[in-house]
Structures are given as C-alpha cells and as structure tokens.
C-alpha cells in the first residue's frame, strides 16, 4: 500500500509505503507524482514496506521512468528511508543507476526517516 501526503510548507511530498509492494504499484505511484505539479523534494518511506516481490531487473524500469519524467524536478531532492537490508540494498542499486544516468535531481538513501528528512530540508 502506498499513501501520498504533502508538506506544502517545505515543498515536500511524502510517499509512505507499507506491506509487500509490487512493481506495478510502485510504477503507478511514481508516475502519479508527476501528474500534478511536483514538489521540489520527495521522501519515500519504506520503513514498513517490503520489496521482496519486486524483481531486481525492475530497477531498470524505475530508472527509465524517472529519467523520462524527472526533468520537471530539476534541482530538487529525493530521499528514501529504508532501514532493512533488502530494501536498502535494492534502493542503493537504484541510486547507483540514477547516478550513472544523470537524473536532474539529487537522490540519496538512508536508514531512517529522520536522516532522510534532515538531508532533504538542508540547504
């Protein structure tokens, strides 16, 4: 399950994931973030989520989508909070691939939402 909330004061969208996620669920929510005027910052919270049902090759598809539609967030930041090894590892693969494809915003993965939020809101 994915829920999206907005913190307009900080120009931040918070995407909270829970349960066993699917590739299609993540793709749908990723694309929906760009149907409205996007915020400068995004926080993906995987604290209560599992990506065990998402194949590793899906990371390529996620990167492709971000590269295609991410230009509207140029200069922004995306942080992911992923405390467990599986989620952290999968998202680090995504981070490495986005670094190689030079997406137009900063992307980092953290072990906690507090660390992620601190980085997002820092100058």
Backbone as a printed PyTorch tensor [residue, N CA C, xyz], in Angstrom:
tensor([[[  0.8400,  -1.1770,   0.0000],
         [  0.0000,   0.0000,   0.0000],
         [  0.8860,   1.2430,   0.0000]],

        [[  0.4500,   2.2350,  -0.7190],
         [  1.1920,   3.4880,  -0.8220],
         [  0.2360,   4.6440,  -0.5460]],

        [[  0.6430,   5.5490,   0.3560],
         [ -0.1300,   6.7580,   0.6000],
         [  0.7720,   7.9640,   0.3610]],

        [[  0.1810,   8.9940,  -0.1790],
         [  0.9370,  10.1960,  -0.5260],
         [  0.3550,  11.3750,   0.2450]],

        [[  1.2320,  12.1060,   0.9290],
         [  0.8350,  13.3120,   1.6350],
         [  1.7690,  14.4450,   1.2310]],

        [[  1.3060,  15.6640,   1.4550],
         [  2.0900,  16.8390,   1.0610],
         [  2.3590,  17.7340,   2.2640]],

        [[  3.5820,  18.1990,   2.3350],
         [  4.0030,  19.1880,   3.3310],
         [  4.3310,  20.4400,   2.5190]],

        [[  3.3030,  21.2660,   2.2860],
         [  3.4630,  22.4270,   1.4130],
         [  4.4680,  23.4350,   1.9500]],

        [[  4.5450,  23.5480,   3.2640],
         [  5.4780,  24.4910,   3.8820],
         [  6.9260,  24.2010,   3.4830]],

        [[  7.2580,  22.9200,   3.3300],
         [  8.6190,  22.5210,   2.9800],
         [  8.7510,  22.0610,   1.5340]],

        [[  7.7010,  22.2650,   0.7190],
         [  7.7010,  21.8420,  -0.6800],
         [  8.1010,  20.3710,  -0.7960]],

        [[  7.4310,  19.5470,   0.0230],
         [  7.8000,  18.1480,   0.2060],
         [  6.5990,  17.2340,   0.0070]],

        [[  6.8120,  16.1630,  -0.7620],
         [  5.8330,  15.0950,  -0.8950],
         [  6.3760,  13.8890,  -0.1450]],

        [[  5.5270,  13.2970,   0.6940],
         [  5.9210,  12.1250,   1.4650],
         [  5.1450,  10.9290,   0.9290]],

        [[  5.8760,   9.9330,   0.4590],
         [  5.2940,   8.7280,  -0.1020],
         [  5.5560,   7.6130,   0.9030]],

        [[  4.5250,   7.1990,   1.6120],
         [  4.6640,   6.1910,   2.6590],
         [  4.2180,   4.8400,   2.1200]],

        [[  5.1400,   3.8970,   2.1340],
         [  4.8720,   2.5550,   1.6190],
         [  4.7530,   1.5800,   2.7770]],

        [[  3.8570,   0.6070,   2.6290],
         [  3.7120,  -0.4100,   3.6660],
         [  3.3040,  -1.7330,   3.0390]],

        [[  3.6340,  -2.8050,   3.7440],
         [  3.2800,  -4.1390,   3.2680],
         [  4.1790,  -4.5980,   2.1350]],

        [[  3.7620,  -5.6870,   1.4860],
         [  4.5050,  -6.2520,   0.3620],
         [  4.1480,  -5.4920,  -0.9110]],

        [[  5.0890,  -4.7280,  -1.3970],
         [  4.8510,  -3.8860,  -2.5670],
         [  5.0190,  -4.6860,  -3.8600]],

        [[  4.3610,  -4.1990,  -4.9110],
         [  4.5320,  -4.7900,  -6.2360],
         [  5.1990,  -3.7700,  -7.1490]],

        [[  5.7920,  -4.2670,  -8.2020],
         [  6.4300,  -3.3880,  -9.1810],
         [  5.4100,  -2.4110,  -9.7610]],

        [[  4.2440,  -2.9120, -10.1410],
         [  3.2300,  -2.0610, -10.7600],
         [  2.7440,  -0.9890,  -9.7980]],

        [[  2.5890,  -1.3360,  -8.5460],
         [  2.1520,  -0.3710,  -7.5350],
         [  3.1590,   0.7790,  -7.4170]],

        [[  4.4410,   0.4480,  -7.3860],
         [  5.4640,   1.4920,  -7.2980],
         [  5.5240,   2.3280,  -8.5740]],

        [[  5.4410,   1.6740,  -9.7360],
         [  5.4480,   2.4170, -11.0050],
         [  4.2610,   3.3640, -11.0980]],

        [[  3.0700,   2.8950, -10.7400],
         [  1.8700,   3.7300, -10.8020],
         [  2.0150,   4.9550,  -9.9060]],

        [[  2.5160,   4.7550,  -8.6880],
         [  2.6600,   5.8720,  -7.7560],
         [  3.7790,   6.8060,  -8.1620]],

        [[  4.8310,   6.2700,  -8.7050],
         [  5.9230,   7.1060,  -9.2110],
         [  5.4150,   8.0270, -10.3090]],

        [[  4.6850,   7.4700, -11.2460],
         [  4.1560,   8.2710, -12.3440],
         [  3.1090,   9.2740, -11.8610]],

        [[  2.3150,   8.9100, -10.8640],
         [  1.2770,   9.8290, -10.3740],
         [  1.8750,  11.0660,  -9.7130]],

        [[  3.0960,  10.9520,  -9.2030],
         [  3.7430,  12.1170,  -8.5870],
         [  3.9700,  13.2430,  -9.5850]],

        [[  4.0250,  12.9090, -10.8530],
         [  4.3320,  13.8940, -11.8810],
         [  3.0990,  14.3550, -12.6560]],

        [[  1.9180,  13.8440, -12.3020],
         [  0.6830,  14.2870, -12.9530],
         [  0.2080,  15.6220, -12.4010]],

        [[  0.5820,  15.9340, -11.1800],
         [  0.2690,  17.2160, -10.5530],
         [  1.5740,  17.9990, -10.5400]],

        [[  1.5080,  19.2800, -10.3340],
         [  2.7860,  19.9890, -10.1980],
         [  3.5800,  19.3520,  -9.0480]],

        [[  4.7570,  18.8130,  -9.3520],
         [  5.5120,  18.1070,  -8.3190],
         [  6.1600,  19.0660,  -7.3200]],

        [[  6.4150,  18.5540,  -6.1430],
         [  7.1410,  19.3250,  -5.1520],
         [  8.6350,  19.2120,  -5.4320]],

        [[  9.3860,  20.1150,  -4.8570],
         [ 10.8370,  20.1070,  -5.0590],
         [ 11.4770,  18.8810,  -4.4100]],

        [[ 10.9270,  18.4580,  -3.2760],
         [ 11.5050,  17.3510,  -2.5290],
         [ 10.5130,  16.2000,  -2.3880]],

        [[ 11.0410,  14.9720,  -2.4440],
         [ 10.2460,  13.7660,  -2.2210],
         [ 10.9180,  12.9200,  -1.1550]],

        [[ 10.1070,  12.3760,  -0.2730],
         [ 10.5850,  11.4290,   0.7290],
         [  9.8000,  10.1340,   0.5720]],

        [[ 10.4990,   9.0820,   0.1510],
         [  9.9030,   7.7520,   0.0520],
         [ 10.2190,   7.0250,   1.3510]],

        [[  9.1960,   6.6190,   2.0730],
         [  9.3460,   5.9540,   3.3610],
         [  9.0380,   4.4620,   3.2060]],

        [[ 10.0920,   3.6340,   3.2620],
         [  9.9550,   2.1880,   3.1430],
         [ 10.0990,   1.4960,   4.5040]],

        [[  9.9310,   2.2390,   5.6000],
         [ 10.1490,   1.6970,   6.9390],
         [  9.2610,   0.4720,   7.2030]],

        [[  8.0180,   0.5070,   6.7600],
         [  7.0890,  -0.6070,   6.9990],
         [  6.7560,  -1.3720,   5.7220]],

        [[  7.6690,  -1.3420,   4.7530],
         [  7.3960,  -1.9560,   3.4560],
         [  8.4140,  -3.0430,   3.1320]],

        [[  8.0210,  -3.9080,   2.2200],
         [  8.9110,  -4.9500,   1.7220],
         [  8.9050,  -4.9320,   0.1950]],

        [[ 10.0900,  -5.0700,  -0.3880],
         [ 10.2090,  -5.1550,  -1.8460],
         [ 10.5690,  -6.5700,  -2.2870]],

        [[ 10.3400,  -7.5490,  -1.4080],
         [ 10.7450,  -8.9330,  -1.6910],
         [ 10.0770,  -9.5060,  -2.9400]],

        [[  8.9290,  -8.9660,  -3.3450],
         [  8.2230,  -9.4720,  -4.5290],
         [  8.5700,  -8.7080,  -5.8020]],

        [[  9.4950,  -7.7720,  -5.7150],
         [  9.8720,  -6.9710,  -6.8770],
         [ 11.1930,  -7.5030,  -7.4260]],

        [[ 11.2090,  -7.9200,  -8.6870],
         [ 12.4600,  -8.4550,  -9.2490],
         [ 13.5120,  -7.3550,  -9.3970]],

        [[ 14.7520,  -7.7390,  -9.2430],
         [ 15.8480,  -6.7760,  -9.3230],
         [ 15.8670,  -6.0500, -10.6600]],

        [[ 15.5130,  -6.7350, -11.7420],
         [ 15.5240,  -6.0830, -13.0610],
         [ 14.4820,  -4.9670, -13.1700]],

        [[ 13.5300,  -4.9130, -12.2470],
         [ 12.5520,  -3.8300, -12.2450],
         [ 13.2100,  -2.4860, -11.9730]],

        [[ 14.3520,  -2.5130, -11.3240],
         [ 15.0760,  -1.2710, -11.0350],
         [ 15.3690,  -0.5260, -12.3330]],

        [[ 15.7060,  -1.2410, -13.3920],
         [ 15.9610,  -0.6090, -14.6960],
         [ 14.7180,   0.1310, -15.1910]],

        [[ 13.5660,  -0.4600, -14.9980],
         [ 12.3190,   0.1770, -15.4360],
         [ 12.0280,   1.4280, -14.6030]],

        [[ 12.2800,   1.3670, -13.2960],
         [ 12.0810,   2.5380, -12.4480],
         [ 12.9940,   3.6740, -12.8790]],

        [[ 14.2560,   3.3610, -13.1540],
         [ 15.2160,   4.3840, -13.5870],
         [ 14.7750,   4.9950, -14.9060]],

        [[ 14.2880,   4.1760, -15.8160],
         [ 13.8290,   4.6650, -17.1130],
         [ 12.6850,   5.6660, -16.9510]],

        [[ 11.7420,   5.3640, -16.0850],
         [ 10.6110,   6.2600, -15.8370],
         [ 11.1110,   7.5710, -15.2360]],

        [[ 11.9790,   7.4780, -14.2330],
         [ 12.4930,   8.6800, -13.5780],
         [ 13.2690,   9.5460, -14.5690]],

        [[ 14.0600,   8.9240, -15.4030],
         [ 14.8310,   9.6850, -16.3880],
         [ 13.9040,  10.4040, -17.3710]],

        [[ 12.8150,   9.7430, -17.7600],
         [ 11.8830,  10.3030, -18.7320],
         [ 11.0740,  11.4710, -18.1590]],

        [[ 10.5910,  11.3380, -16.9210],
         [  9.6730,  12.3500, -16.3930],
         [ 10.2850,  13.2310, -15.3060]],

        [[ 11.5050,  12.9390, -14.8990],
         [ 12.1080,  13.6380, -13.7720],
         [ 12.5940,  15.0440, -14.0350]],

        [[ 12.6300,  15.4680, -15.2740],
         [ 13.1750,  16.7960, -15.5850],
         [ 12.3730,  17.9270, -14.9480]],

        [[ 11.1080,  17.6880, -14.6450],
         [ 10.2860,  18.7340, -14.0200],
         [ 10.6930,  18.9950, -12.5700]],

        [[ 11.5410,  18.1330, -12.0140],
         [ 12.0150,  18.3270, -10.6440],
         [ 13.4840,  18.7230, -10.6220]],

        [[ 13.9570,  19.3030, -11.6780],
         [ 15.3600,  19.6960, -11.7620],
         [ 15.7440,  20.5540, -10.5560]],

        [[ 16.8660,  20.1930,  -9.9260],
         [ 17.3480,  20.9150,  -8.7630],
         [ 16.7400,  20.4620,  -7.4490]],

        [[ 15.8150,  19.5200,  -7.5000],
         [ 15.1780,  19.0180,  -6.2860],
         [ 15.9770,  17.8870,  -5.6590]],

        [[ 15.3660,  17.2760,  -4.6450],
         [ 15.9930,  16.1570,  -3.9450],
         [ 14.9540,  15.0660,  -3.6990]],

        [[ 15.4130,  13.8220,  -3.7710],
         [ 14.6050,  12.6820,  -3.3680],
         [ 15.4080,  11.8840,  -2.3650]],

        [[ 14.7760,  11.5900,  -1.2280],
         [ 15.3960,  10.7610,  -0.1950],
         [ 14.5160,   9.5430,   0.0330]],

        [[ 15.1670,   8.4310,   0.3180],
         [ 14.4490,   7.2040,   0.6270],
         [ 14.9090,   6.7100,   1.9910]],

        [[ 13.9460,   6.3840,   2.8340],
         [ 14.2340,   5.7830,   4.1340],
         [ 13.9680,   4.2870,   4.0140]],

        [[ 15.0410,   3.4980,   4.1670],
         [ 14.9390,   2.0490,   4.0190],
         [ 15.8000,   1.3690,   5.0810]],

        [[ 15.2370,   1.0350,   6.2220],
         [ 16.0420,   0.5170,   7.3280],
         [ 16.4900,  -0.9340,   7.1940]],

        [[ 15.7700,  -1.7480,   6.4250],
         [ 16.1460,  -3.1630,   6.3380],
         [ 17.1110,  -3.3930,   5.1770]],

        [[ 17.9100,  -4.4320,   5.2850],
         [ 18.9640,  -4.6880,   4.3010],
         [ 18.4410,  -4.8930,   2.8900]],

        [[ 17.3610,  -5.6370,   2.7250],
         [ 16.8280,  -5.8960,   1.3810],
         [ 16.3960,  -4.5970,   0.7060]],

        [[ 15.5830,  -3.8120,   1.3810],
         [ 15.0910,  -2.5650,   0.7960],
         [ 16.2410,  -1.5760,   0.5840]],

        [[ 17.1120,  -1.4650,   1.5530],
         [ 18.2550,  -0.5580,   1.4350],
         [ 19.1310,  -0.9580,   0.2320]],

        [[ 19.4110,  -2.2400,   0.1070],
         [ 20.2420,  -2.7170,  -0.9970],
         [ 19.6130,  -2.4690,  -2.3540]],

        [[ 18.3330,  -2.7580,  -2.4790],
         [ 17.6390,  -2.5560,  -3.7550],
         [ 17.6360,  -1.0730,  -4.1270]],

        [[ 17.4090,  -0.2280,  -3.1570],
         [ 17.3480,   1.2020,  -3.4470],
         [ 18.7420,   1.7670,  -3.7060]],

        [[ 19.7700,   1.1960,  -3.1060],
         [ 21.1460,   1.6120,  -3.4160],
         [ 21.4930,   1.2750,  -4.8680]],

        [[ 20.9940,   0.1400,  -5.3570],
         [ 21.1780,  -0.2000,  -6.7760],
         [ 20.5190,   0.8750,  -7.6330]],

        [[ 19.2950,   1.2480,  -7.2580],
         [ 18.5870,   2.3100,  -7.9780],
         [ 19.4020,   3.6030,  -7.9370]],

        [[ 19.9260,   3.9590,  -6.7680],
         [ 20.7140,   5.1830,  -6.6320],
         [ 21.9370,   5.1580,  -7.5450]],

        [[ 22.6330,   4.0430,  -7.5810],
         [ 23.8080,   3.9200,  -8.4340],
         [ 23.4320,   4.0990,  -9.9000]],

        [[ 22.3340,   3.4860, -10.3030],
         [ 21.8990,   3.6060, -11.6970],
         [ 21.4620,   5.0290, -12.0290]],

        [[ 20.8040,   5.7120, -11.0900],
         [ 20.4070,   7.0880, -11.3750],
         [ 21.6270,   8.0030, -11.4270]],

        [[ 22.6370,   7.7110, -10.6270],
         [ 23.8780,   8.4810, -10.6980],
         [ 24.5170,   8.3250, -12.0750]],

        [[ 24.4960,   7.1120, -12.6160],
         [ 25.1010,   6.8470, -13.9200],
         [ 24.3200,   7.4730, -15.0700]],

        [[ 23.0030,   7.5960, -14.9100],
         [ 22.1790,   8.1700, -15.9790],
         [ 21.9740,   9.6630, -15.8180]],

        [[ 22.5180,  10.2170, -14.7610],
         [ 22.4920,  11.6590, -14.5240],
         [ 21.0840,  12.2390, -14.5290]],

        [[ 20.2700,  11.7870, -13.5850],
         [ 18.9410,  12.3760, -13.4330],
         [ 19.1050,  13.8130, -12.9390]],

        [[ 18.1140,  14.6650, -13.1720],
         [ 18.2750,  16.1020, -12.8960],
         [ 18.0120,  16.5330, -11.4510]],

        [[ 17.9860,  15.6020, -10.5230],
         [ 17.8240,  15.9520,  -9.1160],
         [ 18.6830,  15.0110,  -8.2830]],

        [[ 18.9390,  15.4220,  -7.0450],
         [ 19.7500,  14.5980,  -6.1470],
         [ 18.9160,  13.4580,  -5.5860]],

        [[ 19.5640,  12.3320,  -5.3730],
         [ 18.8940,  11.1460,  -4.8550],
         [ 19.8000,  10.4760,  -3.8390]],

        [[ 19.2630,  10.1820,  -2.6480],
         [ 20.0400,   9.5070,  -1.6090],
         [ 19.1400,   8.5380,  -0.8420]],

        [[ 19.7570,   7.4950,  -0.3200],
         [ 19.0420,   6.5260,   0.5000],
         [ 19.6180,   6.5470,   1.9130]],

        [[ 18.7320,   6.4320,   2.8820],
         [ 19.0950,   6.4990,   4.3010],
         [ 18.4410,   5.3410,   5.0410]],

        [[ 18.9130,   5.0890,   6.2410],
         [ 18.3600,   4.0220,   7.0760],
         [ 17.1540,   4.4890,   7.8990]],

        [[ 16.9720,   5.7950,   8.0530],
         [ 15.8390,   6.2820,   8.8610],
         [ 15.1680,   7.4740,   8.1890]],

        [[ 13.9000,   7.6870,   8.5370],
         [ 13.1700,   8.8340,   8.0030],
         [ 13.7330,  10.1390,   8.5550]],

        [[ 14.2110,  10.1210,   9.7930],
         [ 14.7950,  11.3360,  10.3740],
         [ 16.0140,  11.7950,   9.5880]],

        [[ 16.9120,  10.8600,   9.2610],
         [ 18.1020,  11.1970,   8.4640],
         [ 17.7010,  11.7100,   7.0880]],

        [[ 16.7370,  11.0330,   6.4800],
         [ 16.2850,  11.4150,   5.1420],
         [ 15.6820,  12.8090,   5.1410]],

        [[ 14.8220,  13.0720,   6.1030],
         [ 14.1710,  14.3920,   6.1890],
         [ 15.1960,  15.4940,   6.4530]],

        [[ 16.1480,  15.2240,   7.3330],
         [ 17.2010,  16.2020,   7.6360],
         [ 17.9690,  16.5680,   6.3700]],

        [[ 18.3390,  15.5760,   5.5710],
         [ 19.0660,  15.8380,   4.3290],
         [ 18.1920,  16.6200,   3.3380]],

        [[ 16.9280,  16.2210,   3.2150],
         [ 16.0290,  16.9080,   2.2870],
         [ 15.8770,  18.3850,   2.6040]],

        [[ 15.7690,  18.6980,   3.8600],
         [ 15.4800,  20.0710,   4.2590],
         [ 16.7300,  20.9080,   4.4910]],

        [[ 17.9120,  20.2890,   4.3370],
         [ 19.1520,  21.0580,   4.4570],
         [ 19.4110,  21.8150,   3.1640]],

        [[ 20.1600,  22.8880,   3.2710],
         [ 20.4400,  23.7060,   2.0850],
         [ 21.5510,  23.1210,   1.2650]]])
